[in-house]
Amino acid sequence: MTVESKASARAGTTGDVDAKKLEEMGYEQAMKRRFSVWSVLGVGFSLTNSWWAVSTAMITGINSGGPVLLVYGTILLFVVSIGIASSLSELVSALPNAAGQSFWARELAPKKYSNIASYLAGWFAWAGSLFACASVALTVGYALVACYELTHPDFQSKTWHVFLAYQCVNGFSAIFNCYGKVLPTVATVSLYTTLISFVVILITVPAEAPTHRGAHFVFNTFLNKTGWSQNGIAFIVGLINTNWGFSCLDTAVHLAEEVPQPEKNVPIAIMGTVFIGFVTSFAFIISMMFSLLDLDSVSAGLAPVLNLFYGALGNKAGAIVLEALVIATGVGCQIACQTWQSRLCWSFSRDRGLPLHRFWVKIHPTLDVPLNAHAFGCVIVAILGCLYLASYAAINSIITGCIVLPYVSYAIPVICLLMRGRANLRPGPFWLGKHGYIANFTLLGWTLFCVVMYSFPAYMPAAAGSMNYVSACYGILVLLFTVDWFVRARKEYRGQTLEHGEGMHSTVGL
């Protein structure tokens, strides 16, 4: 009996409706369905965490458009994200599977291309999750060093200080994903933590600020400190700030085998993430922009929002307390990131998508988590952190990658769906009918936009230390995919479609 079969037996899935549906897809119930709709929403929002993302990357937004970019860019990303989230919700509602994008691509693509489409979607999705883990660990690491720097005027931060903080954040957060029983509780606590932190900061900063900006500054001031002569290009490259807060929307998808009735509950979590994200991020931006007194001081240092807190409160202790809430929220985000990457690694390995897949697919019999897959991802994230020692620009490019790569992984199954014909997909409870075309084309259009426009340098003239190396990251990943495909995967990687013949495709037909 396989590890997965033993896990299924322990879970007591006999007669379980969700397990039977999963079995029809060609998979066994490997992990217990511990998550509720609230806790899976906690994972999804803790990772996306729009207001936190805006706060930590605020300097990019201020330099590339100022308040205008932050305010109106958030509205734009909200509209786009509704289309993206709707597309994902339709697919997971019809085909709830922890593999997500790679499973959808395999089932929807023409048979001739199903394996390569699935393989590419799986790799882009997992690579994006690793980049996201690295970007969050770096951001929280910056905040930790900045807090120490604020309280020690003689301290001069070095690159290795941030590197050590990065590794501590990655290692500390990894502990929580080692225990399956506590993950739903951790996710729920993270959700409450981020919402409480948001409310406390939202009220405290404008209440304590000695003066406030006028409405004209908040809604009409455009700043361009990027070196780009065209304000439009400056605005576009600055969108990375607000886009980071609406990225990685597929997180809840990969918990589809750990939540009951995933065809209903996962779409609720995805759409809830977008709407809560918009409300919190938009309110946070308005509050902070009215309280932003000194643009130059905010632009300096490792954590701009900490300087904003200090300028508003005029008190280091108070600023540190508010930043501690931001850090706690960031740690919750990192835990959710690691949950996401481990489930992607595990589910992709289940279809032999990764080298040494037999090792990564194992579920720990006591801890009830894919422990090997989790540890593997965390080690890769730790290695990615070494890029910061070599070049800030290199690790900063990974932040761009964590936005774009998941979009590419979403686009692959959506293209397959449109090629197959939306009418030929048996819909789940969440289905937009003919209006789904709007959502699908929004996703595809935005993906193309991001792949091209987010490859531009954030500042001009571009130098080695400020260059955007994300295109090089794409090239390296494509090289890895290609080598692995021709050396191993084209013979070894095969999904349920090839293993179970026509039966699998019949489940998505009319």
C-alpha positions as CSV (number, residue, x, y, z in Angstrom):
1,M,0.0,0.0,0.0
2,T,1.3,3.4,-0.9
3,V,1.8,6.3,1.5
4,E,-1.1,8.0,-0.2
5,S,-3.3,4.9,0.3
6,K,-2.4,4.7,3.9
7,A,-3.2,8.4,4.4
8,S,-6.5,7.9,2.7
9,A,-7.4,5.0,4.9
10,R,-6.5,7.0,8.0
11,A,-8.7,9.8,6.8
12,G,-11.6,7.5,6.7
13,T,-12.7,8.6,3.2
14,T,-14.9,5.6,2.5
15,G,-18.3,7.0,1.4
16,D,-16.9,10.5,1.5
17,V,-18.5,12.5,-1.4
18,D,-15.4,14.7,-1.9
19,A,-13.1,11.8,-1.9
20,K,-15.2,10.0,-4.4
21,K,-15.1,13.0,-6.7
22,L,-11.3,13.1,-6.3
23,E,-11.1,9.4,-7.1
24,E,-13.1,10.0,-10.3
25,M,-10.3,12.4,-11.3
26,G,-7.8,9.5,-10.8
27,Y,-6.4,10.6,-7.4
28,E,-6.6,9.2,-3.9
29,Q,-7.5,11.3,-0.8
30,A,-4.0,11.8,0.6
31,M,-4.6,14.4,3.3
32,K,-7.4,15.1,5.7
33,R,-9.9,17.9,4.9
34,R,-9.1,20.0,7.9
35,F,-9.7,23.5,6.5
36,S,-13.0,25.3,6.7
37,V,-14.0,28.0,4.2
38,W,-12.9,30.6,6.8
39,S,-9.5,29.1,7.4
40,V,-8.8,28.6,3.6
41,L,-9.8,32.2,3.2
42,G,-7.3,32.9,5.9
43,V,-4.5,31.2,3.9
44,G,-5.6,33.0,0.7
45,F,-5.8,36.5,2.1
46,S,-2.8,36.1,4.4
47,L,-0.7,35.5,1.3
48,T,-2.2,38.1,-1.0
49,N,-2.7,40.6,1.9
50,S,-3.2,43.7,-0.2
51,W,-2.8,46.4,2.4
52,W,0.4,44.8,3.8
53,A,1.9,44.5,0.3
54,V,1.1,48.2,-0.4
55,S,2.7,49.2,2.9
56,T,5.9,47.3,2.3
57,A,6.4,48.3,-1.3
58,M,5.2,51.9,-0.9
59,I,8.4,53.5,-2.0
60,T,8.0,52.1,-5.6
61,G,4.5,53.6,-5.8
62,I,5.5,57.0,-4.4
63,N,8.4,57.4,-6.8
64,S,6.5,56.1,-9.9
65,G,3.3,58.1,-9.6
66,G,2.9,59.1,-6.0
67,P,-0.6,59.2,-4.5
68,V,-2.2,59.1,-7.9
69,L,-0.6,55.7,-8.7
70,L,-1.5,54.2,-5.3
71,V,-5.1,55.4,-5.3
72,Y,-6.1,54.8,-8.9
73,G,-3.7,51.9,-9.5
74,T,-5.4,50.0,-6.7
75,I,-8.8,50.6,-8.3
76,L,-7.4,49.3,-11.7
77,L,-5.9,46.2,-10.1
78,F,-9.2,45.5,-8.3
79,V,-11.1,45.5,-11.5
80,V,-8.5,43.3,-13.3
81,S,-8.3,40.9,-10.3
82,I,-12.1,40.3,-10.4
83,G,-11.6,39.0,-13.9
84,I,-8.6,36.9,-12.9
85,A,-10.3,35.6,-9.7
86,S,-13.4,34.8,-11.6
87,S,-11.5,32.7,-14.2
88,L,-9.8,30.7,-11.5
89,S,-13.0,30.3,-9.6
90,E,-14.8,28.9,-12.6
91,L,-12.0,26.3,-13.2
92,V,-11.6,25.2,-9.6
93,S,-15.4,24.9,-9.2
94,A,-15.5,22.6,-12.3
95,L,-12.3,20.8,-11.6
96,P,-11.3,21.0,-7.9
97,N,-7.9,19.5,-7.6
98,A,-4.8,20.5,-5.6
99,A,-2.7,20.6,-8.7
100,G,-4.7,23.5,-10.0
101,Q,-3.3,25.0,-13.2
102,S,-1.4,21.9,-14.3
103,F,-4.4,19.6,-13.8
104,W,-6.8,22.0,-15.6
105,A,-4.4,22.4,-18.5
106,R,-4.0,18.7,-18.9
107,E,-7.8,18.1,-18.9
108,L,-8.7,21.0,-21.2
109,A,-5.8,21.0,-23.8
110,P,-6.0,18.9,-27.0
111,K,-4.6,15.5,-26.2
112,K,-1.6,16.0,-28.4
113,Y,-0.5,19.0,-26.2
114,S,-2.0,18.1,-22.9
115,N,1.2,16.9,-21.2
116,I,3.4,19.8,-22.3
117,A,0.7,22.3,-21.4
118,S,0.2,20.7,-18.0
119,Y,4.0,20.5,-17.4
120,L,4.6,24.2,-18.2
121,A,1.7,25.4,-16.1
122,G,3.0,23.3,-13.2
123,W,6.5,24.6,-13.4
124,F,5.5,28.3,-13.8
125,A,3.1,28.0,-10.9
126,W,5.7,26.4,-8.5
127,A,8.5,28.8,-9.6
128,G,6.1,31.7,-8.9
129,S,5.4,30.4,-5.4
130,L,9.1,30.1,-4.6
131,F,9.7,33.6,-5.8
132,A,6.8,34.8,-3.7
133,C,8.3,33.2,-0.6
134,A,11.6,34.9,-1.3
135,S,10.0,38.3,-1.8
136,V,8.0,38.1,1.4
137,A,11.0,36.9,3.5
138,L,13.1,39.8,2.1
139,T,10.4,42.4,2.9
140,V,10.0,41.2,6.5
141,G,13.8,41.0,6.8
142,Y,14.0,44.7,5.7
143,A,11.4,45.6,8.4
144,L,13.3,43.8,11.2
145,V,16.6,45.5,10.4
146,A,14.9,48.9,9.9
147,C,13.3,48.6,13.4
148,Y,16.8,48.0,14.9
149,E,18.2,50.8,12.9
150,L,15.6,53.3,14.1
151,T,16.3,52.6,17.7
152,H,20.1,52.6,17.3
153,P,21.2,55.8,15.5
154,D,24.9,54.7,15.3
155,F,24.0,51.4,13.6
156,Q,24.7,51.2,9.9
157,S,22.9,48.4,8.2
158,K,24.8,46.1,5.9
159,T,23.7,43.7,3.2
160,W,24.5,40.7,5.4
161,H,22.2,42.0,8.2
162,V,19.2,41.9,5.8
163,F,20.4,38.5,4.5
164,L,20.5,37.0,8.0
165,A,17.0,38.5,8.8
166,Y,15.8,37.0,5.5
167,Q,17.0,33.5,6.5
168,C,15.5,33.8,10.0
169,V,12.1,34.7,8.6
170,N,12.2,31.8,6.2
171,G,13.3,29.4,8.9
172,F,11.0,30.5,11.6
173,S,7.9,30.5,9.3
174,A,8.8,27.0,8.0
175,I,8.1,25.5,11.5
176,F,4.4,26.2,11.3
177,N,4.0,24.2,8.0
178,C,5.4,21.1,9.7
179,Y,2.2,20.3,11.6
180,G,-0.9,19.6,9.6
181,K,-3.3,19.8,12.6
182,V,-2.4,23.4,13.5
183,L,-2.4,24.9,10.0
184,P,-6.1,25.8,9.9
185,T,-5.7,27.5,13.3
186,V,-2.6,29.3,12.2
187,A,-4.4,30.4,9.0
188,T,-7.4,31.7,11.0
189,V,-5.1,33.5,13.5
190,S,-3.2,35.1,10.6
191,L,-6.4,36.4,9.1
192,Y,-7.4,38.0,12.4
193,T,-3.9,39.3,12.9
194,T,-3.8,41.1,9.6
195,L,-7.4,42.5,10.0
196,I,-6.7,43.7,13.6
197,S,-3.4,45.2,12.5
198,F,-5.0,47.0,9.6
199,V,-7.7,48.5,11.9
200,V,-5.2,49.6,14.5
201,I,-2.9,51.3,12.0
202,L,-5.7,52.8,10.0
203,I,-7.0,54.6,13.1
204,T,-3.8,55.4,14.9
205,V,-1.7,57.0,12.2
206,P,-4.2,59.7,11.0
207,A,-5.3,60.3,14.6
208,E,-1.8,61.0,15.8
209,A,-0.5,62.9,12.8
210,P,0.1,66.5,13.8
211,T,-1.2,67.8,10.4
212,H,-2.8,66.2,7.4
213,R,-2.5,66.6,3.6
214,G,-5.3,68.0,1.6
215,A,-7.5,66.1,-0.8
216,H,-5.7,67.6,-3.8
217,F,-2.4,65.9,-2.7
218,V,-4.1,62.5,-2.2
219,F,-6.2,62.4,-5.4
220,N,-4.3,64.6,-7.8
221,T,-0.6,64.6,-7.1
222,F,1.5,62.7,-9.6
223,L,5.2,62.2,-8.8
224,N,7.9,60.9,-11.2
225,K,11.3,60.2,-9.6
226,T,12.1,57.2,-11.8
227,G,14.1,58.9,-14.4
228,W,11.7,57.9,-17.1
229,S,10.8,60.9,-19.3
230,Q,7.3,59.5,-20.0
231,N,5.0,59.7,-17.0
232,G,2.9,56.9,-18.5
233,I,5.9,54.5,-18.4
234,A,6.7,55.6,-14.8
235,F,3.1,54.8,-13.9
236,I,3.2,51.4,-15.5
237,V,6.4,50.3,-13.8
238,G,5.1,51.6,-10.5
239,L,2.0,49.3,-10.8
240,I,4.2,46.5,-9.5
241,N,3.5,48.1,-6.1
242,T,-0.3,47.7,-6.2
243,N,-0.1,44.5,-8.3
244,W,1.9,42.7,-5.6
245,G,-1.1,43.1,-3.4
246,F,-3.4,41.3,-5.8
247,S,-1.1,38.6,-7.0
248,C,-0.9,34.8,-6.1
249,L,-4.7,34.5,-6.2
250,D,-4.5,30.7,-6.8
251,T,-3.4,30.0,-3.2
252,A,-6.7,28.6,-2.1
253,V,-6.9,26.4,-5.2
254,H,-4.1,24.2,-4.0
255,L,-6.0,23.4,-0.8
256,A,-8.9,22.0,-2.7
257,E,-8.1,18.5,-1.3
258,E,-8.0,19.8,2.2
259,V,-11.3,21.6,2.4
260,P,-14.8,20.1,2.1
261,Q,-16.9,20.9,-0.9
262,P,-14.0,22.6,-2.7
263,E,-16.2,23.4,-5.7
264,K,-18.1,25.9,-3.5
265,N,-15.7,26.9,-0.8
266,V,-12.6,27.6,-2.8
267,P,-14.3,30.1,-5.1
268,I,-15.6,31.8,-2.0
269,A,-12.1,32.1,-0.7
270,I,-10.7,33.4,-4.0
271,M,-13.3,36.0,-4.5
272,G,-13.3,37.0,-0.8
273,T,-9.6,37.5,-1.0
274,V,-10.0,40.1,-3.8
275,F,-12.8,42.0,-2.2
276,I,-11.3,42.1,1.3
277,G,-8.0,43.0,-0.3
278,F,-9.5,46.0,-2.2
279,V,-11.4,47.3,0.9
280,T,-8.3,47.1,3.1
281,S,-5.7,48.3,0.7
282,F,-7.8,51.2,-0.6
283,A,-8.7,52.4,2.9
284,F,-5.1,52.0,4.0
285,I,-3.7,54.0,1.1
286,I,-6.2,56.9,1.6
287,S,-5.4,57.0,5.4
288,M,-1.6,56.9,4.9
289,M,-1.6,59.5,2.1
290,F,-3.5,62.0,4.2
291,S,-0.9,61.3,7.0
292,L,2.2,61.4,4.7
293,L,4.0,64.6,5.8
294,D,7.5,64.3,4.5
295,L,8.0,62.5,1.2
296,D,11.8,62.6,1.4
297,S,12.0,60.9,4.8
298,V,9.6,58.2,3.8
299,S,11.7,57.5,0.7
300,A,14.8,56.9,2.8
301,G,15.7,53.8,4.7
302,L,14.8,50.1,4.4
303,A,11.2,50.3,5.5
304,P,9.4,53.4,4.2
305,V,6.2,52.8,6.1
306,L,8.2,52.7,9.4
307,N,9.4,56.2,8.6
308,L,5.8,57.2,7.8
309,F,4.7,55.9,11.2
310,Y,7.5,57.7,13.0
311,G,6.7,61.0,11.2
312,A,3.1,60.8,12.1
313,L,3.5,59.7,15.7
314,G,6.8,61.5,16.5
315,N,7.6,58.6,18.8
316,K,10.0,55.8,18.1
317,A,8.4,53.3,20.5
318,G,5.0,53.9,18.9
319,A,6.4,53.5,15.4
320,I,8.0,50.3,16.4
321,V,4.8,48.9,17.8
322,L,2.9,49.7,14.6
323,E,5.7,48.2,12.6
324,A,5.6,45.1,14.8
325,L,2.0,44.6,13.6
326,V,3.2,44.9,10.0
327,I,6.0,42.3,10.7
328,A,3.5,39.9,12.4
329,T,1.3,40.2,9.4
330,G,4.3,39.6,7.1
331,V,5.2,36.4,9.0
332,G,1.6,35.2,8.5
333,C,2.0,35.9,4.8
334,Q,5.3,33.9,4.7
335,I,3.6,31.0,6.4
336,A,0.8,31.0,3.8
337,C,3.4,31.3,1.0
338,Q,5.1,28.2,2.3
339,T,1.8,26.3,2.5
340,W,1.2,27.3,-1.1
341,Q,4.6,26.3,-2.4
342,S,4.6,23.0,-0.6
343,R,1.2,22.0,-2.0
344,L,2.3,22.9,-5.5
345,C,5.5,20.9,-5.2
346,W,3.6,17.9,-3.8
347,S,0.7,17.9,-6.3
348,F,3.1,18.5,-9.2
349,S,5.3,15.7,-8.0
350,R,2.3,13.5,-7.8
351,D,2.2,13.7,-11.6
352,R,6.0,13.2,-11.8
353,G,6.5,16.8,-12.8
354,L,9.7,17.3,-10.7
355,P,13.0,15.4,-10.6
356,L,13.1,13.0,-7.6
357,H,9.3,13.2,-7.5
358,R,8.9,10.0,-5.5
359,F,10.6,11.8,-2.6
360,W,8.6,15.0,-2.7
361,V,5.2,13.3,-3.0
362,K,5.4,11.6,0.3
363,I,3.0,12.6,3.1
364,H,4.4,12.4,6.6
365,P,2.3,9.7,8.3
366,T,2.2,11.5,11.7
367,L,2.4,15.2,10.8
368,D,-0.1,14.8,7.8
369,V,1.8,17.3,5.6
370,P,4.0,16.9,2.5
371,L,7.0,17.5,4.7
372,N,9.7,16.7,2.1
373,A,8.1,19.0,-0.5
374,H,7.9,21.7,2.1
375,A,11.5,21.4,3.2
376,F,12.7,21.3,-0.4
377,G,10.9,24.5,-1.2
378,C,12.2,26.3,1.9
379,V,15.8,25.2,1.0
380,I,15.4,26.7,-2.5
381,V,14.1,29.9,-1.0
382,A,17.1,30.1,1.4
383,I,19.4,29.7,-1.7
384,L,17.5,32.4,-3.5
385,G,18.3,34.7,-0.6
386,C,21.9,34.4,-1.4
387,L,21.2,36.5,-4.5
388,Y,20.8,39.5,-2.2
389,L,24.4,39.2,-1.2
390,A,25.4,39.4,-4.9
391,S,23.0,42.0,-6.1
392,Y,20.0,43.9,-4.8
393,A,18.7,44.2,-8.3
394,A,18.7,40.4,-8.8
395,I,16.6,39.6,-5.7
396,N,14.3,42.6,-6.5
397,S,13.7,41.0,-9.9
398,I,12.4,38.0,-8.1
399,I,9.6,40.2,-6.7
400,T,8.5,40.9,-10.2
401,G,8.7,37.2,-11.0
402,C,6.4,36.3,-8.2
403,I,3.7,38.5,-9.8
404,V,4.2,37.5,-13.5
405,L,4.9,33.7,-13.3
406,P,1.6,32.8,-11.6
407,Y,-0.2,34.9,-14.2
408,V,1.5,32.8,-16.9
409,S,0.4,29.6,-15.2
410,Y,-3.2,30.9,-15.1
411,A,-3.1,31.8,-18.8
412,I,-2.2,28.3,-20.0
413,P,-5.3,26.5,-18.8
414,V,-7.5,29.5,-19.8
415,I,-6.1,29.3,-23.3
416,C,-6.8,25.6,-23.3
417,L,-10.4,26.3,-22.1
418,L,-11.1,28.7,-24.9
419,M,-9.6,26.3,-27.5
420,R,-11.8,23.5,-26.2
421,G,-14.8,25.8,-26.0
422,R,-16.4,27.0,-22.7
423,A,-19.6,25.2,-23.7
424,N,-17.7,21.9,-23.5
425,L,-16.8,22.3,-19.9
426,R,-19.2,20.8,-17.4
427,P,-19.5,23.8,-15.0
428,G,-19.4,23.7,-11.2
429,P,-21.5,25.9,-8.9
430,F,-19.5,29.0,-9.8
431,W,-20.0,29.7,-13.5
432,L,-20.4,33.0,-15.3
433,G,-21.8,31.6,-18.6
434,K,-21.1,33.9,-21.6
435,H,-19.9,36.6,-19.2
436,G,-16.9,34.3,-18.4
437,Y,-15.4,35.4,-21.7
438,I,-14.8,38.8,-20.3
439,A,-13.0,37.3,-17.3
440,N,-10.9,35.0,-19.4
441,F,-9.8,37.7,-21.9
442,T,-9.1,40.1,-19.0
443,L,-6.8,37.5,-17.5
444,L,-5.0,36.8,-20.8
445,G,-4.7,40.5,-21.7
446,W,-3.3,41.4,-18.3
447,T,-0.8,38.5,-18.4
448,L,0.6,39.7,-21.7
449,F,0.7,43.3,-20.3
450,C,2.7,42.2,-17.2
451,V,5.1,40.0,-19.1
452,V,6.1,42.9,-21.3
453,M,5.8,46.0,-19.2
454,Y,7.0,44.7,-15.9
455,S,10.3,43.7,-17.6
456,F,11.2,47.4,-17.8
457,P,13.7,48.8,-15.3
458,A,12.1,50.7,-12.4
459,Y,14.6,53.6,-12.7
460,M,16.4,55.2,-15.6
461,P,19.2,55.4,-16.6
462,A,19.5,51.7,-15.9
463,A,22.7,50.6,-14.1
464,A,23.9,47.2,-12.9
465,G,22.6,47.9,-9.5
466,S,19.1,49.0,-10.6
467,M,18.5,46.9,-13.7
468,N,15.5,44.7,-13.9
469,Y,16.8,41.1,-14.4
470,V,13.5,39.4,-14.5
471,S,13.9,38.6,-18.2
472,A,17.1,36.7,-17.2
473,C,15.1,34.9,-14.6
474,Y,12.6,33.8,-17.2
475,G,15.4,32.6,-19.5
476,I,17.0,30.5,-16.7
477,L,13.6,29.0,-15.8
478,V,12.8,28.2,-19.5
479,L,16.2,26.6,-19.8
480,L,15.6,24.4,-16.7
481,F,12.2,23.4,-18.0
482,T,13.5,22.5,-21.4
483,V,16.4,20.4,-20.1
484,D,14.3,18.6,-17.7
485,W,11.6,17.9,-20.3
486,F,14.0,16.4,-22.8
487,V,16.1,14.5,-20.3
488,R,13.4,13.1,-18.1
489,A,9.9,14.5,-18.2
490,R,8.8,13.9,-21.8
491,K,9.0,10.1,-21.0
492,E,8.3,10.2,-17.3
493,Y,5.7,13.0,-16.8
494,R,2.2,11.8,-17.6
495,G,-1.0,12.8,-16.0
496,Q,-4.3,11.2,-15.3
497,T,-5.5,11.6,-18.9
498,L,-2.8,9.3,-20.3
499,E,-3.0,6.9,-17.3
500,H,-6.8,6.5,-17.3
501,G,-7.6,6.9,-21.0
502,E,-10.8,8.6,-22.1
503,G,-12.5,8.4,-18.7
504,M,-10.8,11.5,-17.3
505,H,-11.7,13.7,-20.3
506,S,-15.3,12.5,-20.1
507,T,-15.7,14.1,-16.7
508,V,-15.2,17.6,-18.2
509,G,-17.3,17.1,-21.3
510,L,-20.9,17.8,-21.9
